[in-house]
Amino acid sequence: MRASIPEPKVGDLIEIFRPFYRHWAIYVGDGYVVHLAPPSEMAGAGAASIMSTLTEKAVVKKELLDDVVGRDRYQVNNKHDDKYSPLPPSKIVQRAEQLVGQELPYSLPCENCEHFVNELRYGVARSDQSPFAISAQVRPSYFVNAELSATWESRQLFSRSLMRSRPYKRLSWL
């Protein structure tokens, strides 16, 4: 049985300690969180959940905090409150609820679950656990108009397909 942890406040960032990485969610009240969940991201998946970092799409889910955490440990971690002003809790919940059920791009360096919750709380997408710690300045907000997001996603897909279509130059000494 888990030690008694005080209930988070609406808008709090929840850091969940998975094996090998941290999963992030945002508390929206009544025991529920909203989080960006790649297909294999789930409580109790153990080392298999690390595979969730290899996907390109994830779904925004609203689930009970206890179900998302499972047997893992978690804590409230509003670690950027000293740097950014949190949005009003009602605004955070409204923004989170609007995204529930949507499939969004997912990328470990620039569009992961930590970017997602920081954008909901502060309006700034950032992740301290991503390998490159890329912040919102290099990618559009989930909340910018859909046309800009679609344009950005199209550029990303074009860039990926271009990279795949280029023949690799064989090194002469091989």
Sequence and secondary structure as in RCSB ss.txt:
>XXXX:A:sequence
MRASIPEPKVGDLIEIFRPFYRHWAIYVGDGYVVHLAPPSEMAGAGAASIMSTLTEKAVVKKELLDDVVGRDRYQ
VNNKHDDKYSPLPPSKIVQRAEQLVGQELPYSLPCENCEHFVNELRYGVARSDQSPFAISAQVRPSYFVNAELSA
TWESRQLFSRSLMRSRPYKRLSWL
>XXXX:A:secstr
         TT EEEEEETTEEEEEEEEETTEEEEEE TT  TT GGGGGGGGG SEEEEEEEEHHHHHTTSEEE
E  TTTTTS    HHHHHHHHHHHTT EEE BTTTBSHHHHHHHHHHS    SSSTT   GGGS  TTS HHHHH
HHHHHHHHHHHHHHHS     TT 
